Amino acid sequence: MRTRRLFRKVKNKTFLAAAAAVILLTAAIRLGLLNHADHALSDLLYQSPCARSGKIVLVQIDQKAVEELGPYDRWGRGVIADVIDRLNRSEECRPAVIGLDILYAGESDPQEDERLAEAAGRYGNVVAASDAVFGTDLVPDGAGDYRLRQNAVLNYEEPYQKLADVVTAGHVNCMLDTDGILRHHMLSLTLPDGRTVPSFALAIASMYQEAAGGAPVKLPATNSRGFWYIPFSAAPEKYSEWISVADVLNGQADAEYFNGKIVLIGPYAPGFQDSYTTSIDHAAAMYGVEIQANVIEALLRGEYPREVSDRLQLAVFFAVCMLLLPAFRGRRVRTATAVLAVAAGAWLAVCRLAYGAGYLLHVLWVPAAAALLYVGCMAANYIRSALETRQVKNTFSRYVAPEIVQEILKEGTDSLKLGGKLTDIAVLFVDVRGFTPMSEALDPETVVAILNRYLTLIAECIRKNRGTLDKFVGDAAMAFWGAPLPQEDYVMMAARAAMDMAEGSKDLSEELLQKYGRTVSFGIGVHAGEAVIGNIGAPERMDYTAIGDTVNTAARLEANAPGGTVYISREVADRLAGRIRTRSLGDTVRLKGKAEGFEVLVLEEITG
């Protein structure tokens, strides 16, 4: 009963527990517990190299340039001035934009500063880099008090004044996500004095569009912090359009190569400490000038994946999880595993299609939740199965042969529900004749020992013949065949059990006669027909048993059978015709509740 109650509680509360688990998963995701893994998987799915426009050329301050020109810190600003002049050799053949991804803040050698400012201002196609330092700052709240402002610009470094007067400045800040990966780009920043500074990439893309006579740059939608997602087009060191600064200065680069293009000049060697891990490749760092090239490519294409709001995705996530619950709950491992694989694969396909349509979804949320629900439901299924198995064993192990218990477990446990079904069975009742007078003459301990010997014999005969021992009632017992599982030749099994009891009682009776001077015997009745079979009772206390006229008739046959005799009905005799030898008593034995003409037979021998 305790097992049954536990089983029922587990079954009734599984869905509520699973729903609570979905709510907890949603809360965990809302708190960002899956962010790092989700970002990594999203990068793998979304970021991949693609065809580039060919409008951008990288002029690299690389190892070759350092070897030919000497250490970079000794170059002086005049070197880059010479590069600018070389690139702008002809009015008819010059870059549309030259971007200096080098921070020239503060004054240095006056002559060098002058040379660079003159070269940059001479052609009007130079964009220089600026940089901001961010932090937390106290700002007035308008009510006479102060509040903390996150990501406030604490310091801003821009080109020295002469250079700033002749170029467009754009910030080169690379802001990493919490996992140290660069995925987003700050479109612009606002200085404490109110000025708005575009990003270096935006300033270059805007100048290029103007020079080419194209439409203004279509700006991407940004989040509350002013960031947008970068769709990288090339992995680290895979940007094919590049040349060394040394080759430009040596005249080895054809001017036509740069004509009408965007030329980015910047560090491209490990010693400059200008590299970052990006979403397109977590294994290799990307130099800052390559990052700027990737951002400019995205701005020129004007195709920006938009990150769908977390609130909407959480709602979708919750709905999907609730739909997956019934697909996992109570399913076999193979079926549930297939559902998990389909759900995860389908979600990845949806994410990829959404990305193609310009929307970013969290890749890991649904597969991770599906996997957790799968594990949870499989664990619940296992517990429920273990409880069902335990209930089967508790219900049947004392009454039927072990092999039948195993068959029931294989077939399932639906038959253990409260209720019954109409089944054709064979029923046997057996009673110990002469037991009452013997119990009055012997001491209680001896009486119990003798009774246990007889009941053990009864149980062994029933189990030997694959029957179900329904119950003991004092010195009587009831058994049936044909349930809980269908059996072949179940009526013959009941007849054999009856004959085994009758024969077995003879040896036991002789032993008792010699030992105690008294003996007992069995009266047995067997009938076959339809009866209601199942768990009958209350949910807290039910027994697997059979009820109906078939059971009552078997009991009446046993009640009238003399000691050592097996009474059977005509129904049993007809079903076993040709396989047993019987002696008909006609209707001379009147059974209570039966009309005249009910034939009773004595089972004398099993012949086949």
GUMARFI-40709 format. One record per residue: x, y, z of N, C-alpha, C in turn. Coordinates in steps of 0.001 Angstrom, whole numbers, plus 500000, padded with zeros to 6 digits. Layout:
<atoms>
XYZXYZXYZ...
</atoms>
This chain:
<atoms>
500828498802500000500000500000500000500868501256500000501942501175500771502854502305500828503474502565499461503875501490498780504447501626497430503431502217496476502173501748496564501122502235495671500876503718495882500869504143497146500646505550497437501792506398496895503020505922497061504178506634496541504131506719495032503756505608494377503647505576492918502619506597492435501491506660493133500447507582492723500899509037492881501611509328493966502100510685494175503090511086493091503993510165492752504966510455491695504259510705490374503287509882490057502584510003488782501805511311488701501123511688489804500280512868489777501081514165489780502271514118490356503038515352490523504145515525489493504317514556488599505416514645487624505285515889486759504083516135486237503912517271485339504149518591486061503619518711487296503824519942488042505302520161488347505993519083488686507429519199488956508174519608487697507793519018486559508457519361485300508180520820484927506924521260485137506599522663484848507407523599485733507556523225486998508378524031487904509822524054487427510293522921486896511663522860486372511828523810485192510812523889484330510868524814483192510944526261483687510175526567484711510211527925485264511588528232485835512168527269486542513508527462487092514547527628485976514398526831484906515309526962483768515202528351483141513976528820483004513771530151482441514427531205483308514276531067484629514901532022485546516422531948485465516956530721485376518416530546485283518961531200484023518247531026482928518677531642481667518582533155481747517506533630482389517337535084482545518490535676483347519035534903484283520157535372485099521497535244484374521487534645483178522710534578482378523599533384482659523066532330483277523906531188483625524386530411482397523686530572481271524095529867480056524803530776479050525058532008479450525547532989478478526832532566477779527825532134478547529122531831477933528998530692476922528356529611477349528203528469476440527315528827475255526274529604475508525377530002474418526100530877473405526893531807473894527635532673472979528613531873472128529283530907472766530255530098472022529572529305470909528424528686471225527706527917470214527127528832469137526648529996469542526119530960468566527213531409467609528404531662468142529518532059467278529801530975466245529770529728466705530066528615465807529024528509464691527767528771465024526692528634464037526593529839463104526757531022463673526478532233462901527688532786462144528847532713462736529999533383462152530756532468461195530874532895459977531636532135458982532121533099457903533294532834457332533822533734456291532865533830455104532866534978454471532018535178453290532779536039452281532206536181451114532848536969450062532934538437450487534082539051450226534279540457450573534174541333449325533985542605449561533718543533448451534963543857447638536147543693448206537376544083447508537638545571447565536865546311448374537010547761448457538002548198449528538485547230450316539349547581451446540706546930451270541750547727451482543120547224451419543794547530452759544479546544453301545212546736454548546676547040454227547135548160454729548562548491454654549115548243456047549916547210456152550272546694457469551622547205457954551622547606459209552890547872459899553313546520460471553960545721459640554234544334459975555707544098460264556065542834460421557436542478460750558406542906459636557963542792458388558809543205457265559138544685457362558130545483457686558352546920457791559307547239458933559170546546460041560051546775461185561487546404460832561634545311460102562979544875459716563642545869458768562879546474457857563454547392456869563585548824457388562642549241458242562615550637458675563099550833460109563303549723460812563733549829462197562553549744463151562836549744464463561770549653465471560709550729465280559478550358465487558362551269465216558436552515466082558851552362467352558863553512468242559905554558467839560708554254466824561698555221466354561349555783464973560246555401464465559901555830463111559701557350463012558969557868463916558548559260463777557301559335462910556504560371463115555232560502462414555398560837460940556610561226460569556872561543459170556819560321458271557066559138458825557015557922458004555606557726457456554610557867458322553217557704457877552829558842456946553423560023457154553183561140456215553662560758454819554837560089454749555342559632453451554415558578452842553878557713453672552957556683453175551724557342452572551195558364453262550017559067452752550330559714451409551496560326451318551888560958450048552018559926448937552622558784449237552781557725448243551427557226447745550501557073448649549178556567448272548399557579447425548682558862447649547974559922446919548858560551445841549583559732445104550538560236444129549879561020443001548636560703442676548008561321441504546585561711441824546175562826441254544785563251441427543829562229440842544242561599439750543383560653439057543429559261439693544410559015440517544573557658441048544961557738442517543954557740443368544219557823444800543113557083445571543372556701446810542350556024447621541172556945447898540003556356448043538835557146448438538966557584449889539497556691450722539671556997452140540939556312452622541674557026453471542813556425454168542516556479455662542477555334456282542194555274457708543455554963458488543806555833459441544996555640460272544571554980461580544707553664461637544345552944462863545523552996463842545961554218464069547087554489464962546713555730465768546910555684467059546508556807467905547634557837467964547397559020467379548374560104467405547888561176468380547849560847469639547397561785470668548617562503471255548469563763471480549580564528472069550642564852471045551333565922471317552354566392470391553682565692470662554500565543469591555827564931469738556851565869469092557604565381468139558559566223467418557790567207466531557987568517466688557193569505465929557267569322464422558448569011463902558587568840462469557817567602461983557930566533462747557222565297462390555712565518462462555274566216463504553842566505463648553340567342462479554151568298462091553762569178460990553680568400459682554674567551459443554668566748458205553418565892458105553063565227459206551890564334459176550611565135458976550490566275459683549281567098459552549152567648458135550273568079457538550205568607456179549817567528455171550405566334455329550086565248454392548628564841454512548131564741455727546746564329455934545776565381455435546140566675455629545233567736455215545301568039453742546379567644453105546581567968451692545569567286450791545119566095451146544269565310450238542813565200450711542579565489451966541205565483452483540531564124452512541298563071452520540681561733452538541183560861453692541610561525454788542192560779455913541257560800457114541097559627457723540373559472458989541369558975460018541443559652461153542392559282462206541656558668463393542427557977464211541852557240465344541839558078466609540807557863467420540732558421468768540343557292469713540458557551470996540218556461471956539636557035473240538689556324473813538047556763475053538296555737476150538350556220477381538448555362478563537108555427479277536519554255479527535187554191480122535266553745481577534264554149482338534185553729483730532890554208484349532830554206485665531648554651486402531879556073486894530868556908486716531020558316487065529780558797487805529976559835488638528852560468489313528348561616488459527040561612488206526460562690487402525241563236488134524929564520487940523746565102488595522476564394488122521533564205489028520283563546488657519157564533488381519473565850488461518458566865488178517623567230489383517824566545490508517044566831491714517963567254492856519108567758492496520047568206493508520911567100494081520834565948493510521621564822494002522429564232492843523175563154493121524000562523492102523649561036491986523902560525490820523696559096490593524898558533489839525064557215489968526160556549489262525759556284487815526647556602486902526408556307485497527472555322485016526971554178484517527879553159484006528351553539482594529525553009482239530088553221480891530194554696480522530525555501481502530728556931481238532132557145480674532279558122479806533587558451479239534363559243480287535411558609480837536220559276481847537376560055481224537844559563480090538961560245479422538859559993477923539234560994477158539142560870475697540434561375475078541084560518474292542313560880473599542011560999472115542282562151471560542034562396470145543312562866469476543326562929468159544553563365467472545008564742467981546336564936467967546860566234468396546226567322467523546253568543468032545407569593467492545596569837466000546847569920465523547056570202464102546490569103463216546620567879463670546076566764462890544556566733462992544037567002464187542589566997464382541900568039463516542619569143463226542015570220462435541815569833460973542529568800460487542483568511459055541935567110458729541603566346459752541097564989459510539762564793460221539101563724459847537920563263460586538394562236461608537919562354462828538334561422463879537207560437464172537604559219464457536642558182464849537254557292465923536457556891466903537012556095468012537268554654467563538317554073468114538698552702467780538494551756468964537648552132469892537435551299471076536870549934470697537492548894471205536987547525471043536502547040472407535212546899472551534604546519473829534252545036473790534833544263474687534638542818474707533405542447475519532794541316475161531702540783475965532264540218477266531398539803478150531822539326479478532713538090479404532652537347478311533508536170478178534818536479477472535101537780477253536359538172476644536386538071475135535230537935474503535140537806473041534552539087472459535115539519471342534597540701470652533485540285469682532263540714469969531108540408469110530370541673468669530557542752469410529759543955469179530664545158468904530070546131468277530789547346467905529983548556468365530682549510468997530017550732469463529929551709468295528716552023467899528513552843466703529032554265466897528845554807468088529342556158468384529399556324469893530062557367470335530108557652471769529874559138471983529359559465473154529072560858473500530044561310474577530732562402474298531716562941475234531040563777476309531712563987477416531120564820478481530744566225478017531450566750476995531112568094476509529959568091475514529369566904475289528203566815474433528498566414473012529751566383472622530102566010471246529841564514471027529426564190469820529241562789469444530350562396468479531030561313468825532145560850468010531749559527467359531741559471466025531412558195465378532563557211465556532251555966465322533326554983465356534242555189464160535470554730464283536453554816463215535896554187461938535273553010462078534726552299460917533573553075460287532703553645461124531565554401460596532039555654459869533022556326460428533537557537459783534129557204458408534841556077458330535442555679457059534378555262456050533415554441456486532358553985455580531549555172455053531271556157455923530500557330455504531276558159454481532604558343454722533430559106453782533521558376452447533614557048452498533715556283451254532436556422450439531289556302451072530028556417450348529864557794449717530321558797450445530227560154449904531153560316448701532370559785448815533334559901447705532878559125446485532220557984446726531766557147445616530426557598445066529837558601445687528549559092445216527399558167445545527579557342446548526527556408446934525621556979448002524637556208448360523712556628449409524419556614450756523954557430451699524560557417453034524509556013453645525424555766454550525477554462455215524183554221455990523609553063455746522432552658456512522895552216457897522456552941458919522944552671460268522249551457460876523003550632461590522385549472462245521628549889463494520630549112463856519931549334465122520858548905466257520903549693467314521795549403468433520991549085469690521674548473470642521009548186471909521069549419472806520660549261474053520570550408474956521925551037475234523007550294475002524357550816475241525007551332473958524286551270472837524816551788471588525638550792470792525491549499471065526269548476470376525401547716469365526055547185468348525387546312467380526285545118467097525666544044466628526354542770466421527147542794465118528409542364465178529285542392464000529202541058463248528751541055462002528839539847461177530203539811460471531155539139461047532512539111460487532498538436459111533352538931458231533445538354456890534757537619456658535744537806457548537038537120457387537598536760458750538229535594458834538864535139460062540207535844460236540832535719461414542125536369461635543159535979460583543869536985460083544943536834459103544465536210457790543158536294457529542608535753456283542123536859455342542392538112455704541985539218454835542973539287453675542506538963452496543414538740451367544001540022450797543291541177450914543769542415450301544682543136451290545971542920451220546904543566452138548275543730451488549051544669452073550405544934451596551177545570452742552471545390452774553300545949453835553564547431453602553665548182454702554044549595454628555378549747453896556264548792454135557582548855453484557447548832451972556540548040451430556360547961449986555782549253449422554915549921450204554372551210449747555483552243449662556302552294450682557374553274450716558446552990449662558670551720449351559678551346448352559175551495446925557910551862446767557354552021445440557004550716444756556975549608445505556679548320444903555181548090444722554362548939445304552914548802445188552403549674444058551622549110443192551041549827442058549954550762442555550006552023442134549019553006442582547600552596442202547464551908441076546144551464440651545499550528441671546343549835442416545837548872443399545000549556444479545316550828444763544639551563445828543555552509445312543474552662444029542585553664443455541122553424443829540520554455444415539104554407444758538758553488445910539772552975446590539513552015447673539685552653449055539365551870450035539608552252451428540924551606451839541856552421452295543156551918452731543241552089454250543441550983454925543583551015456381545037550758456737545619551689457482547007551564457910547011551281459408547639550167459808547646549844461223548607548733461566548879548533462852549802547496463318549313546109462920550274545260462572549922543898462165551062542961462568551409543031463835552467542171464379552205542009465881552635540894466481552318540609467885552798541673468869553923542292468616554500543208469590553696544466469837552728544794469000551970546041469153550814545929470158550511544712470609549443544487471598548113545095471148547833544893469892546575545410469335545825544252468664545495543244469442544770542086468900543740541609469918542671541009469402541545540600470243540983539272469737540416538510470657539710537284470274538311537666469817537932537196468649536646537584468062535721536377467921534483536669467623533477535606467553533658534679466359534411535102465348534578534245464175535648533176464399536518533371465386537562532390465661538059532591467098537713531644467973538123531762469372539568531334469585540161530677468604541496530127468790542602531110468448542349532044467545543384532983467095542900534416467280543816535282467710543467536689467902543475537416466565542663538453466474542576539268465257543137540656465554543984541132464649544557542470464820543475543536464648543713544652465344542723545721465340542377546220463956543372546331463066543113546843461723542219545876460946542347544567461210541452543590460569540032543725461097539929543981462387538590544169462976537908545361462318538646546454462168538062547638461527537624547323460099538422546522459383538056546143458015536760545351458002536605544416458930535386543619459012534172544479459321534325545443460224533208546318460578532827547201459396533841547721458692533548548561457519532826547753456448533258546510456220532573545643455251531097545504455609530807545288456881529415545130457305528629546415457091529256547570457396528566548846457215528293549130455748529215548748454891529002548977453458527927548065452897527848546847453399526781545934452946525421546388453446525399546947454639524139547421455216523216546310455665523762545120455868522957543987456329523376543654457755522490543953458704522849543816460111521903542838460817522420541726461290521568540837462092521142541550463379519867541472463681519351542126464888519115541078465966519549541371467167519359540453468287517934540591468816517192539510468717515804539508469201515824539699470712514890540469471218514889540791472649514819539521473503515553539540474601515564538386475502514174538099476053513391539136476269512046538921476824511196538081475880511247538404474590510481537637473610511039536214473500512370536097473493512968534764473376512665533908474599512606534518475783512263533765476989510829533246476904509943534048476349508548533610476190508473532432475221509201532524474105509237531425473142509872530190473774510948530414474504511656529326475179510725528589476135509986529339476936509075528724477903507996527909477185507450528472476112506401527769475361506931526482474733508137526535474154508730525343473534508972524261474584509476524672475738509745523699476806508454523037477279507393523804477406506120523228477843505569522265476791505858522540475512505440521617474460506278520341474472507546520463474881508415519288474918508100518363476089507526518913477140507261518098478334506478516822478029505303516926477390504565515686477113505283514767476134506220515322475345506968514478474410508006513626475126508462514075476307509436513320477089508782512498478197507703513027478750507114512424479935506506511061479615506982510044480302506443508700480158506882507979478902507829508547478137508259507915476882509414506956477130509561506012476208510714505132476247511965505925475877513120505404476301514382506116476086514612506371474599514343505378473764514594505538472331513720506647471745512442506650472123511530507679471611511925509054472103512218509148473412512591510440473984513891510956473376514838510059473127516109510464472522515881511008471110515002510350470375514681510835469028514032512211469087513132512411470051512490513719470215513536514778470542514476514434471432515540515373471794516368515758470574516753514765469791517576515036468606516819515904467603515543515589467382514732516362466434514546517790466939514258517932468239514026519269468804515282520126468691516429519535469059517683520293468991518032520650467548517911519674466645518218519933465244517281520959464631515993520848464962515014521802464418515299523217464908515676523327466198515952524669466728517189525270466069518215524455465848519409524958465177519067525428463755518202524670463086517777525069461740516995526381461787516118526521462784515353527763462933516295528935463177517292528721464038518258529799464324519015530212463067519417529227462291520167529541461074519301530277460053518051529838459902517135530516458983516838531930459458516667532078460769516409533410461320517604534324461087518806533786461230520009534591461001520072535045459538519709534142458635519677534508457228518665535603456940517617535649457764516595536683457599516922537945458374518065537926459091518497539136459790518171539175461264517922538009461884517582537987463302518472536997464047518909537403465227519778536576466061518984535967467204519010534643467287518367533923468383519436533242469226519122533001470474520041532267471339520034530790470921521164530315470483521251528965469911521107527881470972521681528087472148521777527008473135520552526880474021519757527917474140518689527903475128517777526685474983517203526510473834516248525403473663516920524031473728518038523787473007518680522474473132519110522134474557519645523123475292520072522864476666518878522539477547517809523300477389516609523028478184516008521679477812515995521373476508515473520071476073516292518934476668517615519113476695518475518071477274518218517904478760518043519017479475517770518933480911516406518306481174515410518695480373514087518084480523514148516600480193514918516266479174515090514856478800515669514059479959516747514567480542517375513868481670516406513779482849515733514903483146514794514900484262513641513939484055513067513964482856511930513074482577512364511618482529513558511354481979514046509976481969514281509476483394514775510378484268514961509999485667513614509733486326512627510609486051511291510402486607510665509118486065510876508875484764510361507629484179510992506415484835512292506525485108512986505404485753512436505162487154512244506250487909511692506102489265510292505514489214509483506039488273508119505529488153508126504057487758509035503692486827509133502292486417509570501406487579510528501936488385510989501156489536509860500956490539509055502007490726507928501878491653506872500908491108506644500976489787505702500043489178506191498603489332507490498399489092508059497063489245507911496570490675508196497471491591508063497110493007506620496772493348505691497534492758504289497270493034503850495920492470504346495614491247504020494317490657504512493188491553505757493332491999506322492273492835505579492161494158505246493323494733504497493278495991503116492667495806502512492922494634501155492437494390501122490951494063502077490489493263501970489136492722503003488127493227504127488601493766505202487655494062504803486594495083503868486922495948503438485925496940502395484968496397501836485286495225500689484518494752500931483746493469501912484175492676502130483506491397503598483130491266503872482287490286505236481825490059506115482990489614507417482976489960508312484084489599508340484370488106508235483316487281508292483566485843507077484360485358505930484192486031504745484974485665504942486433486052505557486660487217505863488028487626506734488698486567507729487988486061508601488553485038507838488851483755506886487994483399506072488241482205505221489482482380504679489665483581503861490850483843504707492110483689505932492044484196506826493194484085507140493509482629507286492467481812507556492683480387506360493294479681505166492822480047503952493282479367503566494698479778503983495126480970503584496438481473502679496296482666502390497444483280501661497430484560500302498120484480499729498209483305498414498848483203497352498091483990497568496786484141496579495985484847496535496289486329497468497074486826497501497365488250496623498550488628495974499170487672495089500275487992493832499750488667493257500593489528492031500224490196490940499992489155490292498815489232489270498449488265489514497056487741488623496559486905488776495198486402488242495052485000488379493829484476487872493530483152487329492114483143486407491859482235485774490546482132486722489604481398487059488484482058488042487546481520487557486118481748487820485259480792487493483836480956488624483180481743488280482561482866489293481977483741488808480630484270489737479923484882489397478712485646489656479025487113488718478658487982488807478984489408488839477698490226489709477688491221489834476533492120489664476993493560488805476277494297488698476474495740489090475163496416489813475282497527490218474105498281490051474406499775489591473390500505489380473545501945489892472296502651490385472488503850490910471355504632489749470730505421489414469467505095488339468773505786488875468111507062488108468257508163488489467644509430489450468476510244489712469692509815490684470508510525490124471024511851488841471386511880488262471954513105488320470964514265487878469678514104487989468726515229489436468520515674490369468505514696491763468308515056492291469495515861491901470718515496492382471899516198491886471945517631490726471286517880490200471258519241490939470253520110491590469260519444492235468206520207493731468453520412494340469296519602495781469521519691496077470926520208497313471124520695497701472447521195497849473416520023497712474727520281497723475731519211498977475684518346500164475496518973501393475473518191501378474351517171500890473181517585500822472035516676499811472282515573498675472880515946497637473178514957498174474110513879498869475170514282499414476122513325500452475452512432501295474589513023502321473908512238501695473005511187500629472267511584499950471388510624499276472201509522498601473287509911497918474128508924498923474686507917500061475124508427501076475671507518501575474616506535501672473361506962502091472290506049501089472143504918499792472151505265498753472010504243498718473220503298498788474396503882498740475597503041499968475705502147501113475256502650502318475238501823502146474293500644501544473110500914501275472167499835500361472793498783499317473475499253498389474139498323499131475151497457499934476009498106500657477050497374501627476454496359502326475383496743503279474756495828502587474167494607501419473537494817500683472960493691500191474040492738499755475167493284499275476273492442500421476871491650501539477130492295502679477726491613503267476769490585503336475502490929503862474503490010503075474490488711501788474726488812500912474709487642500562476120487147501422477092487498501353478455486967500027479151487233499509478947488426498274479608488805498532480830489657497481481585489904497545482758490777496839482430492078497590482450493152497007482211494478496350483494494933495044483485494931494306484704495238494353485038496724493963484069497547493921484359498982493816483085499796494224483171501037493929482169502068492843482730502960491856481929503260490804482316504199490730481215505256491415481418506343491471480373507363492200479156506836491490478001506778492093476772506260491681476512504812491172477546504145490755477415502747491603478352501882491581478090500577492341478927499647491604479022498328491876480097497600491292480330496270492423480609495293492315480058494100493285480313493042492558480380491709493212481017490719492608481051489383493707481025488322493276480684487102494165480603485947493560481400484791494426481876483896493962482700482776494133484179483021494647484557484158494914485945484525496013485913485609496791486977485740496669488295485095497098488324483634497814487274483159498193487198481755497447486057481095497123486189479825496487485074479117497381483835479154496764482664479319497513481414479374496859480398478446497690479580477851497165478488477050496835477302477961495725476656477691495336475443478427495198475702479919494661476859480276494593477212481690493605476337482474492570475824481808491628474948482518492323473649482923493165473113482028493923471910482368494901472173483512495495473360483510496404473706484619495677473668485951494444474187485985493661474166487221493333472737487631492993471893486631492671470490486944493905469760487474495049470012486889496282469361487365496610469809488784496437471105489046496709471591490400495783470898491408494511470731491034493568470061491935493991468622492203494381467908491159494803466518491336496105466439492135497031467373491908498272467392492688497979467609494170497006468472494460496630468697495856496031467426496467495154466796495709494504465581496232495533464483496480496462464294495552497487463264495720498471463649496822498873464879496869499839465330497876499291465247499273497998465436499427497403465390500768497405463977501336497450462939500479497431461555500978498688461267501785499866461638501237501115461405501965501158462211503252500670463452503194500671464295504381499713463748505433498570463220504992497595462657505925498171461438506643498882460571505925499482459389506560500527459795507598501301460843507280502314461315508225501658461832509506500573462603509344499883463150510513499197462059511334498697461040510629498040459938511327499029459194512227500226458957511703501238458260512491501742459133513641501838460447513417502431461331514407501440461790515464500204462075515052499238462645515984497988461784516162497871460751515369496690459895515462495476460524514827495662461565514100494546462236513437494960462608512011493985462753511149494288463088509760493237464031509202493600464728508117492686465646507419492849465408505927491967465993505145492048465856503688491499467117503030491606467156501700491150468321500942489810468047500280488939469083500309487770469127499441488033470197498407487913469868497106488339470783496051487223470961495029487050472206494546486087472490493497486712473326492395486390472960491129486947473683489980485817474010489003485804475292488567484830475724487567485520476693486610484975476842485407485554477747484402484459478611483811484831479856483466483868480774482870484342482205483027483470483139482692483842484547482753483726485079484170484654485938484537484641486597485842485299487967485677485022488839486595485660490154486612486988490021487353488086490377486636489428490255487194490055491643487286490685491928488402491388493205488513491612493587489952492108494818490133492327495355491472491008495906491987490522495314493012489200495650493547489369496103494985488781497226495323488892497771496666488922499278496614489653499900497535489840501338497579491257501659497134491505502900496694492860503238496251493921502955497302493572503121498588494540502882499648494672501407499987493676500614499606493720499180499937492935498409498894493663497831497934492996497040496910493744495735496724493000494712496295493576493392496077493279492943494659494238492249494090494028491661492771493253490358492965492027490303492468491179489153492723490184488976491593489337487931491731488285487644490747486952487588491469485923488131490848484574488075491412483597487718490307482449487175490721481414486833489753480859485432489984479903485055489152479226483768489321480175482589489156481164482709488278482137481633488085482861481334489392483231482393490104483927482225491390482986481598492408481769482088492469480801481545493431480527480070493179480429479675491903480144478275491563481300477376491998482544477816491764483695477026492204483686476859493713483326477941494412483265477864495872482178476884496324481028476862495627479940475923495993480372474480495716481085474242494633481578472897494327482510472410495436483426473310495849484353472921496926483608472672498228482604473480498534481871473336499800481161471993499888480805471402498758480075470136498750480968468916498516482242469180498171483124468053497862483590467362499133483443466036499219483949465297500383485480465359500422486076465038501573487519465035501703488163464089500693489235464566500056489938463757499078489282463722497719488288464569497467487526464544496219487634465892495511487685465817494160487696467013493343486397467059492554485577468070492838484348468282492086484616469297490970484119468987489785484219469924488671482846470100488048482694471146487265481423471408486581481435470761485199480256470679484591480154470165483235480979471039482271481032472360482538481827473278481703483280472843481665483840472515482803485230472072482867485388470734482153484451469822482417484529468495481801484483468587480280483621469465479756483514469602478303484784470203477708485378471148478379486593471773477848487779470812477847487742469859478767488853468902478860488466467527478342487413467478477551486920466184477047488021465428476310488121464122476612489138463283475983490478463324476688490611464173477674491901464308478364491782463987479854490548463795480327490341463456481733489294462345481839489339461667482975488296460647483271487491461177484448486177461195484251485297461755485276484160460771485584483500461083486673482294460315487055481210461337487357480114461255486610479051462240486767478167461899487948477836462916488736476889462780489840475535463351489455475408463744488192474144464313487730473822465567488513472549465704488854472150466856489651471824466450491079472465465358491510472201464866492875472830465767493919473861466527493507474480467479494440473861468840494179473156469294495144472491470595494993473422471713495459473752472627494546474609473752494889473753474965495226474099475622496326473359476800496755473413477877495665472242478411495326472180479466494332472102478963492917472111477625492712472046477054491377470707476365491153470194476529489951468906475903489630469082474395489491467951473679489522467995472230489332468563471902487951469263470784487884469840470361486622471293470724486459471890471384487453473315471718487366474122470454487640474877470002486654475577468727486762476924468909487459477194467992488400478475467966489114479172466663488775480498466752488553481269465563488210482456465433489155482884464207489349484080463929490136485251463738489166486323464487489364487524464337488558488342463177489137488456462117488368489125460924488883490554460776488368490800461235487129492141461033486576492354461953485381493597462390485217493990463151484022494702462187483107494179462024481915494705461006481000495569461594479891495460462867479634496225463448478535496638464872478796
</atoms>
